[in-house]
């Protein structure tokens, strides 16, 4: 196991009918900005419940954060937070709203050259102050409710923004708040959560037994409970397990002390930025082809994945690995996610444009070992046509 630091201060409030506790968790005499997306939290009543739970506190509302949160939109929120002298942010929504709120927390305290917050990659943003924030999660997927990361879009490019200052103070995870989600968003969330774990697990062995077993447990839970949630909106127990799996998939625990890949995410981010395909779907398109291309580099962990996650006991090592990848792709297909680029009207010319954009972004040496070049990216994408 590699050396690591692990820090996660987020208080999770999990379960049904607990939103009244919001009144005890938000400090008194606080001016709160409530941030949300396109209006679904208004239609399903979640926003009204949040506002009621805030009691007599002064509240400023900011809606309209996009599915891929845009820098220009978030700057309007940051300016409003400064003008209104807001001192607490509350995200009500899915990963994009939570990510956007994290950026606002930083930008509201910077007041100039806010675009430079996007230029630090996976290194922490060099700031010492941010507005405190919390979340009411309505879409299990990104794990943003329990981590310090965000992904922000500017000029059709996606940028990671990381800061320990943007760990949520607390997050509410109530499965009832996800009941109005379309099936497509459930599928995207299952795929996103699954691949968050895979990108930290399917690299090479470092004898991190606890992290491996936790990862395998999350993956098996998603395989079991993801389709149940997708197919049966009334299976609240499955939904609880899916929601908690999504949070644990990217709260730092499974990735502590292990090599990480993130190639699938880097390629997927470019695909979303260029073609507007939902993030979880881009990952599901890319991952099977990537694993087939990188079988030798990931052989030991792929075999472990086959045996421990998919319970494949028969056949040669090569047969086990091939079957595990096939089962993974079939899992995504079972959620009605088509894993072929041609379905999304992307052809070879589109692949070339995507690869060129990755080169402009400096994404030229991906993977846990930095040896996944753009030539290999192109090969992976061609195999996904």
C-alpha positions, 0 to 999 in steps of 0.5 A: 500500500502506498503512503497516503493522507485521508481527510473527510470532514463532511457530516452525512445525514442519511435517511428519510424524513430528516430535513427538519434537522437542517434548522439545527445544522445551519448556524443561526443568524446566517444569510443563506444562498440556496443554489439549484438547477433547472427547476425540478426541485421546485416541481417536486417540492424539495425546494419548498421543504428546504426553505421551510426547514431554514426557518427564519433565516434570510435566504437568497435564491439562485437557480439555473445552474446547468447540467454541466455548470458553466463558469459564466453562470457561476460567476453571476452566483458569486457576484450575487453572494458578494453583493448580498453578503451571503455567509453560507451556501446550500446546494439543492440538486445533483452533482452539477449543482453541488460542483457549481456551489463549490466553485461559487464558495471559492469565487465569492472570496476571490473577487478578481481573476476567478478564471484562474481557479480553473487552472490548477488541475487536480492540485488544490486551488491555492486559497485560504478562505471560502464560503462554507457550504452544505448539500441536499443531494437529489441525484446519486452519481458524482459523490460531490456531496462528500468530497472536495472536487468539482468539474466546471465548464468554460468555453466548452472545456471541462476543468477540475477544481479541487480544494479542502475548503470545499468539503461540504459541512454536511450533506442530506441524503434522503432517497425520497428526494430522488423518486422523481428522477427519470430512469435515464438519470438513474442509469447515468448515476449508476454508471458514473458511480460504478466507474468512479470505483473502477478508476481507483480499483482497476490499476495494479496491485499494491496490497491495499486489501481494505481499499480493494474489499471496499471497492469490490463491495461497492461494485457488487452492490451497484450491480445488485441494486442499480438495476432494481432502482432503475426498474422499480421506482418503489424499491426504496431499500435498493435506492438507499443502497444505491445512494450510499454506494454513489457517495462512497464511490468518490469520498476518498476512501477507496482511492487512499493509498492506491494508484488511480487511472481516470483516463475514462473520465478525461476522455469522457469529459471531452466527449460531454463538452463536445457532444453534450452526451451525459457524463455517465453515458460517456464513461460507459461508452469508453470503459469497455473498449479501454479495458480491452485495450489495456488488458495487459497493463491491468491484468492482475487487477482485471483477474481479481475483478473477474473473480471477486466482483463478477464471481467468474470461477471457470476458464483461463485467466484470459477467458475470465478477464474477457468475460468480466469486461463483457459482463460490465458492458452488458451491465451498462446495456441492461440500464439502457445505455448504448455503448457504441459511439455510432449511436450518438452520431459520432464518426471517425472524423468526430473522434479525430476532433475529440483527440485534437481537443484533448491535445489542446488541453494537455491530456496527452499522457493518461492512465495510472502509469502515464503511458496512455497516449493520444494514439491509444485514445484514438484506438480505444474510441475507434473500437467503441464505434 
